[in-house]
């Protein structure tokens, strides 16, 4: 099992401060044949570049582009799931993939673009037969934060 | 902004840098890139923008001008192999 990030602290009666982003985390669990991967609360920076849009993960160094915000978000989500699937097929784990974006990308967070937070849980099963995304159970979609 | 750089050009550059690539889906422009411990599925739109190339440059250490001059990339990489 691979776990990255801290467990969210259980608050007793204390409400979380409004708007404070949750800790990013990644969890990988397997029984040898079935892999469950959870990616939680990763921050994604979205910028416009000419006619195109660019989405760059901050907690995980992964990016995608598209013609609109909607498309770039979808491309990011689909590509991220596909990359996790490929890493599990090739290496049996996702550790190579769990790299934080470099400082220059983080520096852009407060200067340009919009950001949103993204979480997913995916099920990777019967990997030798699957080239597509069968078996992935998308549970939670992106939620918009204030730019 | 990336005019003149086609997905085919990008693949040529990747191949020159020993990044194995294949097109998974022509409709969605989904590519898989693999080199040593790097494996990633990326979705490129028709117009491969400069920012996306910078991403590859940073991650794969590919000189960005190679994307604009794929022939040069092939030549440079041949020279590196010869050495």
gemmi code that builds the backbone of each chain (N, CA, C; Angstrom):
import gemmi

chains = {
    "A": [
        ("UNK", (0.847, -1.199, 0.000), (0.000, 0.000, 0.000), (0.880, 1.246, 0.000)),
        ("UNK", (0.525, 2.179, -0.823), (1.255, 3.435, -0.902), (0.361, 4.558, -0.385)),
        ("UNK", (0.893, 5.353, 0.484), (0.122, 6.489, 0.973), (0.997, 7.728, 0.954)),
        ("UNK", (0.477, 8.770, 0.383), (1.208, 10.035, 0.356), (0.311, 11.097, 0.972)),
        ("UNK", (0.884, 11.961, 1.739), (0.097, 13.017, 2.354), (-0.347, 12.617, 3.762)),
        ("UNK", (-0.755, 13.594, 4.514), (-1.158, 13.316, 5.885), (-2.634, 12.998, 5.948)),
        ("UNK", (-2.951, 12.175, 6.943), (-4.368, 11.887, 7.160), (-5.059, 13.149, 7.655)),
        ("UNK", (-6.265, 13.393, 7.167), (-6.979, 14.550, 7.698), (-7.221, 14.377, 9.200)),
        ("UNK", (-6.978, 15.412, 9.959), (-7.164, 15.306, 11.402), (-8.653, 15.296, 11.729)),
        ("UNK", (-9.008, 14.404, 12.657), (-10.405, 14.348, 13.071), (-10.681, 15.470, 14.058)),
        ("UNK", (-11.573, 16.316, 13.704), (-11.893, 17.427, 14.592), (-13.060, 17.071, 15.496)),
        ("UNK", (-12.912, 17.363, 16.757), (-14.012, 17.083, 17.682), (-14.782, 18.366, 17.923)),
        ("UNK", (-15.864, 18.466, 17.214), (-16.720, 19.620, 17.421), (-16.207, 20.909, 16.804)),
        ("UNK", (-15.008, 20.846, 16.229), (-14.465, 22.065, 15.632), (-14.695, 22.042, 14.134)),
        ("UNK", (-15.305, 23.064, 13.634), (-15.542, 23.143, 12.189), (-14.263, 23.594, 11.492)),
        ("UNK", (-14.049, 23.075, 10.267), (-12.868, 23.491, 9.491), (-13.036, 24.937, 9.066)),
        ("UNK", (-11.940, 25.695, 9.029), (-12.054, 27.062, 8.527), (-12.548, 27.041, 7.091)),
        ("UNK", (-13.487, 27.897, 6.780), (-14.095, 27.914, 5.455), (-13.066, 28.271, 4.388)),
        ("UNK", (-13.043, 27.518, 3.298), (-12.178, 27.828, 2.172), (-10.767, 27.285, 2.297)),
        ("UNK", (-10.405, 26.696, 3.419), (-9.046, 26.165, 3.596), (-8.930, 24.846, 2.833)),
        ("UNK", (-7.946, 24.734, 1.922), (-7.843, 23.514, 1.148), (-7.449, 22.322, 2.005)),
        ("UNK", (-7.987, 21.151, 1.682), (-7.661, 19.940, 2.418), (-6.297, 19.426, 1.975)),
        ("UNK", (-5.706, 18.623, 2.826), (-4.393, 18.031, 2.536), (-4.491, 17.088, 1.343)),
        ("UNK", (-3.543, 17.210, 0.411), (-3.517, 16.295, -0.730), (-3.028, 14.930, -0.274)),
        ("UNK", (-3.600, 13.893, -0.854), (-3.125, 12.561, -0.506), (-3.375, 11.570, -1.631)),
        ("UNK", (-2.569, 10.509, -1.621), (-2.739, 9.438, -2.599), (-2.625, 8.106, -1.872)),
        ("UNK", (-3.526, 7.216, -2.176), (-3.532, 5.909, -1.524), (-3.620, 4.832, -2.592)),
        ("UNK", (-2.811, 3.789, -2.449), (-2.852, 2.655, -3.379), (-2.929, 1.381, -2.555)),
        ("UNK", (-3.938, 0.596, -2.809), (-4.091, -0.658, -2.077), (-4.364, -1.760, -3.084)),
        ("UNK", (-3.764, -2.929, -2.859), (-3.985, -4.036, -3.789), (-3.996, -5.365, -3.053)),
        ("UNK", (-4.760, -6.306, -3.609), (-4.715, -7.670, -3.079), (-3.939, -8.570, -4.037)),
        ("UNK", (-3.230, -7.940, -4.978), (-2.452, -8.697, -5.951), (-3.082, -8.714, -7.330)),
        ("UNK", (-4.370, -8.678, -7.392), (-5.037, -8.683, -8.699), (-5.843, -7.407, -8.936)),
        ("UNK", (-6.405, -6.901, -7.892), (-7.201, -5.680, -8.011), (-6.492, -4.542, -7.282)),
        ("UNK", (-6.446, -3.410, -7.952), (-5.787, -2.243, -7.358), (-6.821, -1.133, -7.153)),
        ("UNK", (-6.796, -0.548, -6.006), (-7.650, 0.618, -5.761), (-6.728, 1.804, -5.516)),
        ("UNK", (-6.942, 2.856, -6.283), (-6.115, 4.055, -6.142), (-7.012, 5.241, -5.822)),
        ("UNK", (-6.666, 5.920, -4.778), (-7.396, 7.132, -4.413), (-6.476, 8.330, -4.464)),
        ("UNK", (-6.889, 9.334, -5.178), (-6.137, 10.588, -5.242), (-7.036, 11.642, -4.611)),
        ("UNK", (-6.550, 12.281, -3.572), (-7.434, 13.191, -2.857), (-6.944, 14.610, -2.781)),
        ("UNK", (-7.842, 15.517, -3.098), (-7.637, 16.955, -2.851), (-6.395, 17.545, -3.513)),
        ("UNK", (-6.036, 17.054, -4.688), (-4.871, 17.656, -5.345), (-5.268, 19.002, -5.950)),
        ("UNK", (-4.344, 19.925, -5.903), (-4.601, 21.258, -6.465), (-4.167, 21.273, -7.927)),
        ("UNK", (-5.003, 21.853, -8.766), (-4.713, 21.924, -10.199), (-4.820, 23.380, -10.643)),
        ("UNK", (-3.769, 23.847, -11.277), (-3.731, 25.226, -11.768), (-4.180, 25.245, -13.227)),
        ("UNK", (-5.118, 26.127, -13.546), (-5.595, 26.220, -14.931), (-5.267, 27.604, -15.485)),
        ("UNK", (-4.587, 27.630, -16.614), (-4.219, 28.895, -17.250), (-4.643, 28.882, -18.710)),
        ("UNK", (-4.912, 30.057, -19.223), (-5.202, 30.171, -20.655), (-3.914, 30.532, -21.378)),
        ("UNK", (-3.682, 29.867, -22.499), (-2.490, 30.142, -23.301), (-2.951, 30.301, -24.744)),
        ("UNK", (-3.183, 31.543, -25.160), (-3.744, 31.770, -26.488), (-5.160, 31.228, -26.551)),
        ("UNK", (-5.423, 30.376, -27.543), (-6.756, 29.791, -27.677), (-6.927, 28.540, -26.826)),
        ("UNK", (-5.853, 28.093, -26.229), (-5.902, 26.826, -25.509), (-5.866, 27.042, -23.999)),
        ("UNK", (-6.251, 26.020, -23.277), (-6.203, 26.025, -21.815), (-5.245, 24.939, -21.363)),
        ("UNK", (-4.595, 25.211, -20.246), (-3.574, 24.308, -19.736), (-3.858, 24.031, -18.265)),
        ("UNK", (-3.885, 22.769, -17.897), (-4.102, 22.390, -16.489), (-2.852, 21.704, -15.967)),
        ("UNK", (-2.313, 22.216, -14.900), (-1.086, 21.662, -14.308), (-1.358, 21.267, -12.858)),
        ("UNK", (-1.140, 20.000, -12.546), (-1.264, 19.540, -11.168), (-0.124, 20.100, -10.341)),
        ("UNK", (-0.417, 20.468, -9.092), (0.623, 20.996, -8.215), (1.143, 19.910, -7.269)),
        ("UNK", (0.238, 19.194, -6.649), (0.654, 18.130, -5.731), (1.158, 16.910, -6.498)),
        ("UNK", (0.674, 16.737, -7.711), (1.179, 15.695, -8.608), (1.545, 16.376, -9.913)),
        ("UNK", (2.776, 16.134, -10.356), (3.273, 16.816, -11.558), (2.715, 16.147, -12.812)),
        ("UNK", (1.494, 16.513, -13.147), (0.835, 15.996, -14.332), (0.097, 17.162, -14.989)),
        ("UNK", (0.028, 17.171, -16.299), (-0.628, 18.282, -16.985), (-1.437, 17.798, -18.176)),
        ("UNK", (-2.344, 18.651, -18.622), (-3.146, 18.362, -19.814), (-3.500, 19.680, -20.467)),
        ("UNK", (-3.883, 19.629, -21.735), (-4.393, 20.857, -22.348), (-5.698, 20.585, -23.081)),
        ("UNK", (-6.375, 21.658, -23.457), (-7.663, 21.532, -24.114), (-8.113, 22.864, -24.663)),
        ("UNK", (-9.241, 22.847, -25.386), (-9.730, 24.066, -26.032), (-10.615, 24.924, -25.128)),
        ("UNK", (-11.044, 24.372, -24.009), (-11.907, 25.124, -23.095), (-11.611, 24.653, -21.669)),
        ("UNK", (-12.141, 25.386, -20.697), (-11.934, 24.972, -19.295), (-12.552, 23.595, -19.077)),
        ("UNK", (-13.746, 23.417, -19.618), (-14.431, 22.136, -19.452), (-13.590, 20.995, -20.051)),
        ("UNK", (-13.080, 21.249, -21.256), (-12.310, 20.209, -21.937), (-10.989, 19.929, -21.219)),
        ("UNK", (-10.325, 20.980, -20.751), (-9.026, 20.754, -20.105), (-9.203, 20.008, -18.784)),
        ("UNK", (-10.294, 20.302, -18.076), (-10.565, 19.567, -16.836), (-10.806, 18.094, -17.142)),
        ("UNK", (-11.602, 17.857, -18.173), (-11.897, 16.471, -18.556), (-10.628, 15.750, -19.008)),
        ("UNK", (-9.811, 16.432, -19.814), (-8.564, 15.823, -20.281), (-7.636, 15.498, -19.111)),
        ("UNK", (-7.611, 16.392, -18.138), (-6.769, 16.157, -16.962), (-7.247, 14.912, -16.211)),
        ("UNK", (-8.543, 14.833, -16.011), (-9.097, 13.720, -15.235), (-8.916, 12.392, -15.957)),
        ("UNK", (-9.219, 12.390, -17.252), (-9.094, 11.157, -18.048), (-7.630, 10.736, -18.144)),
        ("UNK", (-6.753, 11.702, -18.414), (-5.324, 11.402, -18.554), (-4.705, 10.919, -17.247)),
        ("UNK", (-5.123, 11.516, -16.148), (-4.596, 11.114, -14.838), (-4.978, 9.666, -14.532)),
        ("UNK", (-6.229, 9.340, -14.791), (-6.678, 7.961, -14.533), (-5.940, 6.973, -15.435)),
        ("UNK", (-5.768, 7.374, -16.693), (-5.074, 6.495, -17.644), (-3.619, 6.294, -17.238)),
        ("UNK", (-2.996, 7.365, -16.750), (-1.598, 7.274, -16.330), (-1.454, 6.363, -15.115)),
        ("UNK", (-2.360, 6.470, -14.187), (-2.343, 5.582, -13.018), (-2.480, 4.135, -13.482)),
        ("UNK", (-3.400, 3.908, -14.402), (-3.625, 2.560, -14.920), (-2.350, 2.011, -15.571)),
        ("UNK", (-1.698, 2.841, -16.378), (-0.469, 2.418, -17.059), (0.659, 2.131, -16.069)),
        ("UNK", (0.783, 2.979, -15.060), (1.836, 2.768, -14.073), (1.619, 1.461, -13.303)),
        ("UNK", (0.383, 1.153, -13.025), (0.098, -0.104, -12.328), (0.381, -1.290, -13.247)),
        ("UNK", (0.019, -1.156, -14.514), (0.313, -2.238, -15.465), (1.814, -2.451, -15.601)),
        ("UNK", (2.570, -1.355, -15.678), (4.000, -1.459, -15.938), (4.812, -1.793, -14.692)),
        ("UNK", (4.491, -1.163, -13.571), (5.344, -1.284, -12.385), (4.647, -1.944, -11.198)),
        ("UNK", (3.336, -1.991, -11.239), (2.604, -2.564, -10.106), (2.405, -1.584, -8.968)),
        ("UNK", (2.840, -0.345, -9.164), (2.652, 0.690, -8.136), (2.595, 2.063, -8.817)),
        ("UNK", (2.361, 3.107, -8.024), (2.234, 4.446, -8.608), (3.314, 5.395, -8.099)),
        ("UNK", (4.350, 4.822, -7.485), (5.352, 5.680, -6.828), (6.134, 6.582, -7.789)),
        ("UNK", (6.407, 6.070, -9.010), (7.121, 6.909, -9.991), (6.309, 8.164, -10.339)),
        ("UNK", (5.027, 8.015, -10.252), (4.116, 9.056, -10.699), (3.891, 10.128, -9.622)),
        ("UNK", (4.157, 9.784, -8.382), (3.838, 10.694, -7.280), (4.961, 11.692, -7.042)),
        ("UNK", (5.056, 12.643, -7.934), (6.069, 13.682, -7.796), (5.385, 15.046, -7.776)),
        ("UNK", (5.823, 15.870, -6.855), (5.249, 17.211, -6.729), (5.782, 18.085, -7.860)),
        ("UNK", (4.953, 19.000, -8.340), (5.392, 19.925, -9.393), (6.542, 20.793, -8.867)),
        ("UNK", (7.445, 21.212, -9.748), (8.581, 22.018, -9.295), (8.168, 23.411, -8.808)),
        ("UNK", (9.095, 24.058, -8.130), (8.824, 25.347, -7.495), (8.286, 26.386, -8.476)),
        ("UNK", (8.842, 26.382, -9.713), (8.423, 27.404, -10.685), (6.915, 27.321, -10.973)),
        ("UNK", (6.376, 26.114, -10.901), (4.937, 25.941, -11.123), (4.153, 26.453, -9.924)),
        ("UNK", (4.643, 26.137, -8.713), (3.968, 26.614, -7.497), (3.971, 28.134, -7.436)),
        ("UNK", (5.051, 28.730, -7.948), (5.155, 30.193, -7.922), (4.027, 30.859, -8.710)),
        ("UNK", (3.516, 30.131, -9.698), (2.446, 30.696, -10.526), (1.093, 30.674, -9.827)),
        ("UNK", (0.996, 29.898, -8.780), (-0.292, 29.698, -8.120), (-0.956, 30.999, -7.698)),
        ("UNK", (-0.149, 31.901, -7.167), (-0.726, 33.141, -6.647), (-0.700, 34.277, -7.658)),
        ("UNK", (-0.170, 34.004, -8.837), (-0.055, 35.094, -9.805), (-0.974, 34.925, -11.014)),
        ("UNK", (-1.122, 33.713, -11.499), (-1.926, 33.533, -12.713), (-2.938, 32.412, -12.542)),
        ("UNK", (-3.924, 32.443, -13.396), (-4.826, 31.316, -13.561), (-5.858, 31.108, -12.473)),
        ("UNK", (-6.672, 30.094, -12.719), (-7.668, 29.676, -11.745), (-7.171, 28.375, -11.153)),
        ("UNK", (-7.729, 28.003, -10.032), (-7.361, 26.691, -9.529), (-8.610, 25.938, -9.111)),
        ("UNK", (-8.519, 24.647, -9.154), (-9.605, 23.840, -8.621), (-9.013, 22.639, -7.915)),
        ("UNK", (-9.862, 22.003, -7.134), (-9.393, 20.880, -6.360), (-10.019, 19.618, -6.925)),
        ("UNK", (-9.276, 18.534, -6.926), (-9.739, 17.341, -7.611), (-9.477, 16.100, -6.771)),
        ("UNK", (-10.444, 15.219, -6.760), (-10.278, 13.943, -6.071), (-10.843, 12.835, -6.927)),
        ("UNK", (-10.270, 11.658, -6.832), (-10.838, 10.516, -7.550), (-10.464, 9.236, -6.830)),
        ("UNK", (-11.313, 8.243, -7.004), (-10.966, 6.886, -6.585), (-11.166, 6.023, -7.803)),
        ("UNK", (-10.164, 5.231, -8.169), (-10.311, 4.399, -9.360), (-9.977, 2.955, -9.028)),
        ("UNK", (-10.682, 2.069, -9.690), (-10.500, 0.635, -9.497), (-9.838, 0.083, -10.740)),
        ("UNK", (-8.709, -0.572, -10.577), (-7.951, -1.097, -11.720), (-7.943, -2.613, -11.613)),
        ("UNK", (-8.685, -3.233, -12.502), (-8.910, -4.663, -12.378), (-8.687, -5.336, -13.714)),
        ("UNK", (-8.249, -6.600, -13.670), (-8.089, -7.382, -14.880), (-7.239, -6.600, -15.882)),
        ("UNK", (-6.097, -6.135, -15.420), (-5.315, -5.165, -16.172), (-4.790, -5.698, -17.498)),
        ("UNK", (-4.507, -6.994, -17.557), (-3.941, -7.532, -18.791), (-4.911, -7.414, -19.958)),
        ("UNK", (-6.197, -7.387, -19.649), (-7.183, -7.318, -20.732), (-7.634, -5.888, -21.028)),
        ("UNK", (-7.422, -5.016, -20.080), (-8.010, -3.691, -20.265), (-7.016, -2.702, -20.839)),
        ("UNK", (-7.341, -2.154, -21.962), (-6.555, -1.059, -22.527), (-7.289, 0.250, -22.335)),
        ("UNK", (-8.583, 0.166, -22.093), (-9.381, 1.378, -21.913), (-9.564, 1.668, -20.438)),
        ("UNK", (-10.717, 2.127, -20.068), (-10.956, 2.558, -18.704), (-12.052, 1.748, -18.024)),
        ("UNK", (-12.300, 0.551, -18.537), (-13.307, -0.281, -17.908), (-12.890, -0.563, -16.474)),
        ("UNK", (-13.847, -0.608, -15.613), (-13.557, -0.958, -14.230), (-13.192, 0.223, -13.360)),
        ("UNK", (-13.088, 1.377, -13.944), (-12.781, 2.551, -13.134), (-14.078, 3.162, -12.639)),
        ("UNK", (-14.144, 3.291, -11.369), (-15.350, 3.828, -10.763), (-15.086, 5.254, -10.318)),
        ("UNK", (-15.556, 6.176, -11.099), (-15.340, 7.593, -10.782), (-16.321, 8.012, -9.720)),
        ("UNK", (-15.793, 8.436, -8.598), (-16.689, 8.734, -7.466), (-16.899, 10.226, -7.287)),
        ("UNK", (-15.814, 10.965, -7.309), (-15.965, 12.387, -7.002), (-15.359, 13.233, -8.105)),
        ("UNK", (-16.106, 14.165, -8.598), (-15.622, 15.015, -9.678), (-14.994, 16.275, -9.110)),
        ("UNK", (-14.446, 17.064, -10.020), (-13.784, 18.293, -9.623), (-14.776, 19.268, -8.991)),
        ("UNK", (-14.264, 20.026, -8.035), (-15.098, 21.071, -7.467), (-14.389, 22.397, -7.626)),
        ("UNK", (-15.116, 23.372, -8.042), (-14.532, 24.682, -8.351), (-14.234, 25.471, -7.082)),
        ("UNK", (-13.079, 26.088, -7.046), (-12.754, 27.024, -5.971), (-12.730, 28.426, -6.539)),
        ("UNK", (-12.747, 29.360, -5.692), (-12.690, 30.752, -6.152), (-11.321, 31.022, -6.734)),
        ("UNK", (-11.273, 31.693, -7.869), (-9.996, 31.965, -8.532), (-9.143, 32.861, -7.679)),
    ],
    "B": [
        ("UNK", (2.656, 30.257, -30.822), (1.772, 29.468, -29.970), (1.829, 27.991, -30.301)),
        ("UNK", (2.602, 27.635, -31.262), (2.644, 26.216, -31.561), (2.210, 25.918, -32.979)),
        ("UNK", (1.955, 26.955, -33.758), (1.611, 26.748, -35.149), (2.777, 26.044, -35.828)),
        ("UNK", (2.467, 25.114, -36.665), (3.525, 24.432, -37.392), (4.067, 23.199, -36.683)),
        ("UNK", (3.646, 22.977, -35.454), (4.078, 21.772, -34.744), (2.893, 20.822, -34.656)),
        ("UNK", (2.996, 19.731, -35.363), (1.878, 18.790, -35.397), (2.137, 17.653, -34.409)),
        ("UNK", (1.088, 16.911, -34.039), (1.308, 15.740, -33.181), (2.333, 14.778, -33.785)),
        ("UNK", (2.374, 14.681, -35.120), (3.352, 13.792, -35.756), (4.779, 14.281, -35.492)),
        ("UNK", (4.963, 15.605, -35.529), (6.277, 16.178, -35.230), (6.691, 15.862, -33.792)),
        ("UNK", (5.716, 16.005, -32.884), (6.000, 15.747, -31.473), (6.455, 14.294, -31.297)),
        ("UNK", (5.780, 13.387, -31.963), (6.139, 11.964, -31.857), (7.542, 11.730, -32.411)),
        ("UNK", (7.876, 12.409, -33.503), (9.233, 12.266, -34.071), (10.289, 12.692, -33.061)),
        ("UNK", (10.009, 13.794, -32.365), (10.966, 14.281, -31.369), (11.081, 13.293, -30.212)),
        ("UNK", (9.950, 12.794, -29.768), (9.976, 11.817, -28.672), (10.794, 10.590, -29.075)),
        ("UNK", (10.556, 10.121, -30.298), (11.278, 8.931, -30.751), (12.781, 9.190, -30.802)),
        ("UNK", (13.142, 10.398, -31.259), (14.561, 10.756, -31.320), (15.189, 10.734, -29.925)),
        ("UNK", (14.374, 11.012, -28.919), (14.860, 11.023, -27.540), (14.528, 9.733, -26.803)),
        ("UNK", (14.278, 8.702, -27.569), (14.032, 7.362, -27.024), (12.847, 7.310, -26.066)),
        ("UNK", (11.868, 8.148, -26.322), (10.612, 8.057, -25.585), (9.689, 7.230, -26.460)),
        ("UNK", (9.318, 6.073, -25.989), (8.415, 5.269, -26.812), (6.996, 5.825, -26.680)),
        ("UNK", (6.367, 5.969, -27.799), (5.041, 6.586, -27.810), (4.102, 5.769, -28.680)),
        ("UNK", (2.874, 5.834, -28.372), (1.894, 5.312, -29.309), (0.585, 6.066, -29.161)),
        ("UNK", (-0.084, 6.147, -30.251), (-1.367, 6.854, -30.259), (-2.442, 5.857, -29.860)),
        ("UNK", (-3.095, 6.131, -28.760), (-4.122, 5.215, -28.273), (-5.429, 5.451, -29.014)),
        ("UNK", (-5.754, 6.695, -29.197), (-7.054, 7.016, -29.757), (-6.925, 8.265, -30.630)),
        ("UNK", (-7.118, 8.083, -31.922), (-6.960, 9.205, -32.848), (-7.978, 10.315, -32.593)),
        ("UNK", (-9.155, 9.930, -32.111), (-10.204, 10.914, -31.874), (-9.875, 11.804, -30.673)),
        ("UNK", (-9.391, 11.184, -29.616), (-9.137, 11.959, -28.403), (-7.692, 12.428, -28.305)),
        ("UNK", (-6.857, 12.036, -29.254), (-5.451, 12.457, -29.269), (-4.746, 12.083, -27.967)),
        ("UNK", (-4.975, 10.898, -27.541), (-4.392, 10.426, -26.295), (-3.100, 9.661, -26.599)),
        ("UNK", (-2.025, 10.068, -25.993), (-0.733, 9.444, -26.235), (-0.198, 8.835, -24.943)),
        ("UNK", (0.579, 7.787, -25.112), (1.294, 7.250, -23.966), (2.783, 7.457, -24.190)),
        ("UNK", (3.454, 7.969, -23.202), (4.898, 8.194, -23.284), (5.587, 7.322, -22.254)),
        ("UNK", (6.677, 6.703, -22.652), (7.389, 5.829, -21.722), (8.889, 5.962, -21.938)),
        ("UNK", (9.598, 6.163, -20.854), (11.057, 6.169, -20.914), (11.585, 5.888, -19.511)),
        ("UNK", (12.388, 4.838, -19.373), (12.905, 4.416, -18.068), (11.776, 4.334, -17.040)),
        ("UNK", (11.835, 5.203, -16.026), (10.800, 5.102, -15.003), (9.684, 6.126, -15.230)),
        ("UNK", (9.597, 6.638, -16.438), (8.575, 7.643, -16.746), (7.496, 7.019, -17.622)),
        ("UNK", (6.294, 7.140, -17.222), (5.186, 6.652, -18.043), (3.990, 7.564, -17.823)),
        ("UNK", (3.469, 8.065, -18.916), (2.388, 9.026, -18.760), (1.460, 8.990, -19.970)),
        ("UNK", (0.195, 9.131, -19.701), (-0.767, 9.298, -20.783), (-1.121, 10.769, -20.861)),
        ("UNK", (-0.956, 11.338, -22.026), (-1.266, 12.758, -22.189), (-2.270, 12.945, -23.307)),
        ("UNK", (-3.022, 13.989, -23.212), (-4.009, 14.278, -24.250), (-3.626, 15.594, -24.900)),
        ("UNK", (-3.235, 15.522, -26.150), (-2.793, 16.709, -26.877), (-3.890, 17.148, -27.831)),
        ("UNK", (-4.193, 18.408, -27.819), (-5.126, 18.911, -28.818), (-4.370, 19.075, -30.140)),
        ("UNK", (-5.093, 19.378, -31.188), (-4.449, 19.491, -32.501), (-3.330, 20.521, -32.491)),
        ("UNK", (-3.612, 21.645, -31.857), (-2.598, 22.683, -31.785), (-1.785, 22.451, -30.514)),
        ("UNK", (-0.595, 21.940, -30.690), (0.242, 21.666, -29.521), (0.872, 22.982, -29.081)),
        ("UNK", (0.407, 23.505, -27.970), (0.826, 24.842, -27.575), (2.196, 24.831, -26.922)),
        ("UNK", (2.816, 26.007, -26.940), (4.182, 26.129, -26.440), (4.283, 25.713, -24.980)),
        ("UNK", (3.258, 26.023, -24.222), (3.297, 25.713, -22.804), (3.380, 24.201, -22.567)),
        ("UNK", (2.675, 23.470, -23.395), (2.709, 22.031, -23.236), (4.098, 21.492, -23.573)),
        ("UNK", (4.721, 22.088, -24.566), (6.072, 21.654, -24.924), (7.060, 21.963, -23.807)),
        ("UNK", (6.835, 23.074, -23.125), (7.696, 23.402, -21.987), (7.577, 22.339, -20.901)),
        ("UNK", (6.386, 21.820, -20.765), (6.136, 20.745, -19.797), (6.983, 19.522, -20.141)),
        ("UNK", (6.997, 19.141, -21.400), (7.821, 18.009, -21.829), (9.307, 18.322, -21.670)),
        ("UNK", (9.648, 19.534, -22.005), (11.047, 19.934, -21.893), (11.523, 19.733, -20.450)),
        ("UNK", (10.692, 20.186, -19.524), (11.054, 20.100, -18.110), (11.079, 18.646, -17.633)),
        ("UNK", (10.070, 17.904, -18.016), (9.954, 16.538, -17.499), (10.923, 15.573, -18.165)),
        ("UNK", (11.079, 15.712, -19.456), (11.866, 14.733, -20.207), (13.232, 15.270, -20.615)),
        ("UNK", (13.518, 16.514, -20.223), (14.808, 17.141, -20.541), (15.057, 17.173, -22.051)),
        ("UNK", (14.018, 17.491, -22.792), (14.156, 17.595, -24.243), (14.278, 19.075, -24.598)),
        ("UNK", (15.335, 19.474, -25.340), (15.450, 20.888, -25.727), (14.212, 21.335, -26.505)),
        ("UNK", (13.673, 22.461, -26.134), (12.387, 22.869, -26.711), (12.498, 23.143, -28.210)),
        ("UNK", (13.680, 23.582, -28.663), (13.787, 23.883, -30.093), (13.672, 22.614, -30.931)),
        ("UNK", (13.873, 21.464, -30.309), (13.706, 20.211, -31.058), (12.270, 20.020, -31.544)),
        ("UNK", (11.336, 20.567, -30.767), (9.940, 20.433, -31.191), (9.647, 21.277, -32.429)),
        ("UNK", (10.372, 22.380, -32.542), (10.154, 23.240, -33.706), (10.979, 22.777, -34.898)),
        ("UNK", (12.035, 22.007, -34.607), (12.904, 21.498, -35.673), (13.123, 19.999, -35.458)),
        ("UNK", (12.129, 19.189, -35.731), (12.238, 17.755, -35.463), (13.410, 17.101, -36.194)),
        ("UNK", (13.750, 17.629, -37.383), (14.876, 17.039, -38.140), (16.173, 17.215, -37.351)),
        ("UNK", (16.302, 18.392, -36.718), (17.494, 18.663, -35.924), (17.570, 17.710, -34.725)),
        ("UNK", (16.422, 17.431, -34.140), (16.378, 16.509, -33.002), (16.919, 15.149, -33.405)),
        ("UNK", (16.490, 14.685, -34.584), (16.947, 13.375, -35.060), (18.458, 13.385, -35.293)),
        ("UNK", (18.934, 14.488, -35.901), (20.375, 14.590, -36.167), (21.172, 14.623, -34.857)),
        ("UNK", (20.728, 15.475, -33.924), (21.433, 15.613, -32.644), (21.490, 14.285, -31.911)),
        ("UNK", (20.387, 13.582, -31.919), (20.334, 12.328, -31.169), (21.177, 11.254, -31.839)),
        ("UNK", (21.261, 11.296, -33.171), (22.144, 10.359, -33.876), (23.585, 10.613, -33.460)),
        ("UNK", (23.960, 11.893, -33.366), (25.324, 12.257, -32.987), (25.629, 11.770, -31.579)),
        ("UNK", (24.653, 11.943, -30.662), (24.845, 11.504, -29.277), (25.085, 10.005, -29.229)),
        ("UNK", (24.363, 9.256, -30.065), (24.505, 7.799, -30.100), (25.882, 7.420, -30.624)),
        ("UNK", (26.325, 8.141, -31.676), (27.621, 7.845, -32.269), (28.747, 8.009, -31.259)),
        ("UNK", (28.594, 9.033, -30.403), (29.637, 9.267, -29.407), (29.640, 8.147, -28.388)),
    ],
}
model = gemmi.Model(1)
for chain_id, residues in chains.items():
    chain = gemmi.Chain(chain_id)
    for i, (resn, *xyz) in enumerate(residues, 1):
        res = gemmi.Residue()
        res.name, res.seqid = resn, gemmi.SeqId(i, " ")
        for name, pos in zip(("N", "CA", "C"), xyz):
            atom = gemmi.Atom()
            atom.name, atom.element = name, gemmi.Element(name[0])
            atom.pos, atom.b_iso = gemmi.Position(*pos), 0.0
            res.add_atom(atom)
        chain.add_residue(res)
    model.add_chain(chain)
structure = gemmi.Structure()
structure.add_model(model)
structure.setup_entities()
